[in-house]
């Protein structure tokens, strides 16, 4: 395997990982921001008030985006294995 091929595989892997984690991270970030605004307005500073909604929203995001994430990951892995078989 040449350096360029390894570099392309690593770059593709990192971008795919970012793409797969983005929906859950964005949902958790938006929920965290909304909870922070609510905490500032109501002046209630409880850690569990911030943690539990983000946890629930992340689980819901995994349930909603999970099939897409799995299809994307399987497609990437299949293409990677097929391309490794062609070069081997």
KAUR-V785119 format. One record per residue. N is the residue number from 0. RES is the residue in three letters. PHI is phi in whole degrees, -180 to 180 (none if undefined). NEAR is the number of other C-alpha atoms within 12 Angstrom. Layout:
((N	RES	PHI	NEAR) (N	RES	PHI	NEAR))
This chain:
((0	UNK	none	13) (1	UNK	-81	9) (2	UNK	-61	9) (3	UNK	-63	10) (4	UNK	-66	15) (5	UNK	-64	14) (6	UNK	-63	13) (7	UNK	-66	15) (8	UNK	-65	22) (9	UNK	-67	15) (10	UNK	-63	14) (11	UNK	-64	19) (12	UNK	-64	20) (13	UNK	-67	15) (14	UNK	-65	16) (15	UNK	-66	21) (16	UNK	-63	20) (17	UNK	-64	17) (18	UNK	-63	21) (19	UNK	-73	26) (20	UNK	-87	24) (21	UNK	-60	20) (22	UNK	-60	25) (23	UNK	-69	27) (24	UNK	-65	24) (25	UNK	-66	21) (26	UNK	-63	25) (27	UNK	-64	28) (28	UNK	-68	22) (29	UNK	-66	20) (30	UNK	-64	26) (31	UNK	-62	26) (32	UNK	-66	18) (33	UNK	-63	19) (34	UNK	-65	27) (35	UNK	-63	24) (36	UNK	-64	17) (37	UNK	-63	17) (38	UNK	-66	18) (39	UNK	-67	14) (40	UNK	-68	11) (41	UNK	-91	12) (42	UNK	59	12) (43	UNK	-101	15) (44	UNK	-112	16) (45	UNK	-115	15) (46	UNK	-67	14) (47	UNK	-68	15) (48	UNK	-65	22) (49	UNK	-87	26) (50	UNK	-75	20) (51	UNK	-64	17) (52	UNK	-63	24) (53	UNK	-66	27) (54	UNK	-65	21) (55	UNK	-64	20) (56	UNK	-65	27) (57	UNK	-67	27) (58	UNK	-65	19) (59	UNK	-64	19) (60	UNK	-64	28) (61	UNK	-65	24) (62	UNK	-68	16) (63	UNK	-72	16) (64	UNK	-92	24) (65	UNK	-57	20) (66	UNK	-60	14) (67	UNK	-64	18) (68	UNK	-64	24) (69	UNK	-65	21) (70	UNK	-61	14) (71	UNK	-64	20) (72	UNK	-67	23) (73	UNK	-65	17) (74	UNK	-63	15) (75	UNK	-63	23) (76	UNK	-66	19) (77	UNK	-63	15) (78	UNK	-63	17) (79	UNK	-66	21) (80	UNK	-68	15) (81	UNK	-65	14) (82	UNK	-71	15) (83	UNK	-69	15) (84	UNK	-69	10) (85	UNK	-75	10) (86	UNK	-88	11) (87	UNK	-87	8))
